[in-house]
Amino acid sequence: MEAVVCGAGIAGLSAAHFLSANGWDVTVVERAAGPRPEGYMIDFFGPGWQAAGQMGITGRIRELGYRVDRVDYVDGTGRSAAHLGSESFTKMVGDRLTSILRPDLELAIREALPAAVQLHYGTTVTGIAARAGAAGGRGGKVDVALSDGRQLTADLLVGADGIHSEIRSKVFGPESAYFRFLGFHVGAYSFRDGHLQDVPDNRYVITDTHGEAMFFYRLRDGSISVLGVHRTEQVERPADIRQEFKTRYRKLGWLCPQALEHCPEEFYYDQVAQIRMPRWSSGRVVLLGDAAGAVSLLAGQGASLAMAGAYVLADELAAHADVPSALAAFEERWRPRVAEHQKAGESAAKWFVPRTRRALLLRRLFLRLIRVPGVSRLVSGAVVGRTGAAV
Ligand SMILES: Cc1cc2nc3c(=O)[nH]c(=O)nc-3n(C[C@H](O)[C@H](O)[C@H](O)COP(=O)(O)OP(=O)(O)OC[C@H]3O[C@@H](n4cnc5c(N)ncnc54)[C@H](O)[C@@H]3O)c2cc1C
């Protein structure tokens, strides 16, 4: 059986791994010229650990990952206004938790890719055509035209090309039909500045602000990973993202103005949104990861779900004699998990970066309360969700 996977992100590489391990011939095409360096920190926990275990990469993920002992919310002078320890959260997920840069997670998956997988950077899908099979959906194929001029005929095309998926647009119609904006924009980059010693090791430091917030984390090479999230009514990305970023965050004080001095010309910037689709497959084409059901950074487990979803897809393809039945079974098994996290992400939009000064004060109070053992268990449980459940 042959599969073409579009997108060498977390979902696409994971799908390539599991399909290849199950005996499929897999070709992965990725639009970017090489592995994408743009990164932000991911809290990696939940069902992705199990998938990572199946790939044999949990050790490598730990090696590349970071520990977070404490989250500090600081005022404009850098003084801690509130904080959160990681103990209760760690108690819920055990040691199956690490913070890791998105490109490093991708690296761990890519390094373990079976040698038989063909991975082509700087290539994309330019055309998709279904080939009818016998009645009952058996025997059909999909013709896939690539930007390098090749024409492949496959049993399955996996659209793992992210939240702005072109495979989705080509097969299921325009993004606007499935895109649910959550009211935020986000930007991220890393920078190095020998004068900035204010971010302690193993801590997230976040501005205690409303409307917008900046997150800082010191990486092991001494550079600082910075992420800005702001509320906005404007759905579209601004024309000049760098200018927008600088204007928005400078007023937050503390390290923000210096961090903004290092804002590169090109950096990760996007809308915070979810993808909600009534179905994930059509004939021999299936969507995976953010392309099918982005949960957003507010839900916190998109990467984890992308990896676990890839495992479930390959598992169902191995269990069924024909591809359409396997795709239906995949969706039936996996959709409830994604829906659960989408719901959590939508609720988080209400409190993730407080909207007003009053909401900010309430968060401070909440962070004090959360240190009470019983409350802390309840809240951690809500954040973690059903991490213990098997994929
Ligand atoms: C700021 C932020 C913080 C986050 N924090 C967390 C977290 O704490 N925990 C967590 O689990 N998740 C987190 N997530 C979510 C997580 O990053 C995503 O859910 C995950 O990366 C989705 O993986 P994916 O492979 O589906 O998509 P992507 O990572 O977007 O990968 C898609 C790939 O497809 C390629 N591509 C796009 N278009 C084409 C095309 N036309 N042809 C070929 N290739 C194409 C892209 O270049 C890319 O390599 C966060 C997300 C953000 C933005």
The ligand as an SDF file (V2000), in Angstrom:
LIG
                    3D

 53 58  0  0  0  0  0  0  0  0999 V2000
    2.1460   29.2180   20.3390 C   0  0  0  0  0  0  0  0  0  0  0  0
    1.6880   27.8050   20.3510 C   0  0  0  0  0  0  0  0  0  0  0  0
    1.8270   27.0420   21.4960 C   0  0  0  0  0  0  0  0  0  0  0  0
    1.4390   25.7130   21.5030 C   0  0  0  0  0  0  0  0  0  0  0  0
    1.5850   24.9880   22.6400 N   0  0  0  0  0  0  0  0  0  0  0  0
    1.2930   23.6780   22.6350 C   0  0  0  0  0  0  0  0  0  0  0  0
    1.4960   22.9030   23.8050 C   0  0  0  0  0  0  0  0  0  0  0  0
    1.8820   23.4260   24.8520 O   0  0  0  0  0  0  0  0  0  0  0  0
    1.2620   21.5540   23.7370 N   0  0  0  0  0  0  0  0  0  0  0  0
    0.8390   20.9510   22.5770 C   0  0  0  0  0  0  0  0  0  0  0  0
    0.6950   19.7160   22.5660 O   0  0  0  0  0  0  0  0  0  0  0  0
    0.5590   21.6870   21.4730 N   0  0  0  0  0  0  0  0  0  0  0  0
    0.7760   23.0200   21.4590 C   0  0  0  0  0  0  0  0  0  0  0  0
    0.5360   23.7690   20.3490 N   0  0  0  0  0  0  0  0  0  0  0  0
   -0.1170   23.1480   19.1770 C   0  0  0  0  0  0  0  0  0  0  0  0
    0.8350   22.4110   18.2740 C   0  0  0  0  0  0  0  0  0  0  0  0
    1.9670   23.1770   17.9420 O   0  0  0  0  0  0  0  0  0  0  0  0
    0.1070   22.0290   17.0000 C   0  0  0  0  0  0  0  0  0  0  0  0
   -1.1330   21.4520   17.3170 O   0  0  0  0  0  0  0  0  0  0  0  0
    0.9320   21.0230   16.2040 C   0  0  0  0  0  0  0  0  0  0  0  0
    2.1350   21.6180   15.7950 O   0  0  0  0  0  0  0  0  0  0  0  0
    0.1470   20.5390   14.9910 C   0  0  0  0  0  0  0  0  0  0  0  0
    0.9870   19.7470   14.2010 O   0  0  0  0  0  0  0  0  0  0  0  0
    0.6460   19.5380   12.6600 P   0  0  0  0  0  0  0  0  0  0  0  0
    1.7160   18.6430   12.1560 O   0  0  0  0  0  0  0  0  0  0  0  0
   -0.7750   19.1570   12.4990 O   0  0  0  0  0  0  0  0  0  0  0  0
    0.7790   20.9860   12.0080 O   0  0  0  0  0  0  0  0  0  0  0  0
    2.0570   21.8990   11.8240 P   0  0  0  0  0  0  0  0  0  0  0  0
    2.9630   21.7890   12.9890 O   0  0  0  0  0  0  0  0  0  0  0  0
    1.5490   23.2410   11.4720 O   0  0  0  0  0  0  0  0  0  0  0  0
    2.8100   21.2590   10.5760 O   0  0  0  0  0  0  0  0  0  0  0  0
    2.2970   21.3710    9.2650 C   0  0  0  0  0  0  0  0  0  0  0  0
    3.4350   21.1730    8.2800 C   0  0  0  0  0  0  0  0  0  0  0  0
    2.9090   21.2150    6.9590 O   0  0  0  0  0  0  0  0  0  0  0  0
    3.7040   22.0650    6.1570 C   0  0  0  0  0  0  0  0  0  0  0  0
    2.8580   22.5900    5.0920 N   0  0  0  0  0  0  0  0  0  0  0  0
    1.9240   23.5770    5.1760 C   0  0  0  0  0  0  0  0  0  0  0  0
    1.3430   23.7400    3.9950 N   0  0  0  0  0  0  0  0  0  0  0  0
    1.9050   22.8700    3.1470 C   0  0  0  0  0  0  0  0  0  0  0  0
    1.6980   22.5680    1.7870 C   0  0  0  0  0  0  0  0  0  0  0  0
    0.7940   23.2010    1.0540 N   0  0  0  0  0  0  0  0  0  0  0  0
    2.4520   21.5860    1.2120 N   0  0  0  0  0  0  0  0  0  0  0  0
    3.4000   20.9230    1.9210 C   0  0  0  0  0  0  0  0  0  0  0  0
    3.6210   21.1720    3.2360 N   0  0  0  0  0  0  0  0  0  0  0  0
    2.8770   22.1360    3.8390 C   0  0  0  0  0  0  0  0  0  0  0  0
    4.2160   23.1240    7.1090 C   0  0  0  0  0  0  0  0  0  0  0  0
    5.3800   23.7810    6.6100 O   0  0  0  0  0  0  0  0  0  0  0  0
    4.4890   22.2900    8.3530 C   0  0  0  0  0  0  0  0  0  0  0  0
    5.7720   21.7220    8.3370 O   0  0  0  0  0  0  0  0  0  0  0  0
    0.8810   25.1240   20.3270 C   0  0  0  0  0  0  0  0  0  0  0  0
    0.7150   25.9010   19.1770 C   0  0  0  0  0  0  0  0  0  0  0  0
    1.1060   27.2300   19.1880 C   0  0  0  0  0  0  0  0  0  0  0  0
    0.9040   28.0260   17.9310 C   0  0  0  0  0  0  0  0  0  0  0  0
  1  2  1  0
  2  3  1  0
  2 52  2  0
  3  4  2  0
  4  5  1  0
  4 50  1  0
  5  6  2  0
  6  7  1  0
  6 13  1  0
  7  8  2  0
  7  9  1  0
  9 10  1  0
 10 11  2  0
 10 12  1  0
 12 13  2  0
 13 14  1  0
 14 15  1  0
 14 50  1  0
 15 16  1  0
 16 17  1  0
 16 18  1  0
 18 19  1  0
 18 20  1  0
 20 21  1  0
 20 22  1  0
 22 23  1  0
 23 24  1  0
 24 25  2  0
 24 26  1  0
 24 27  1  0
 27 28  1  0
 28 29  2  0
 28 30  1  0
 28 31  1  0
 31 32  1  0
 32 33  1  0
 33 34  1  0
 33 48  1  0
 34 35  1  0
 35 36  1  0
 35 46  1  0
 36 37  1  0
 36 45  1  0
 37 38  2  0
 38 39  1  0
 39 40  1  0
 39 45  2  0
 40 41  1  0
 40 42  2  0
 42 43  1  0
 43 44  2  0
 44 45  1  0
 46 47  1  0
 46 48  1  0
 48 49  1  0
 50 51  2  0
 51 52  1  0
 52 53  1  0
M  END
$$$$
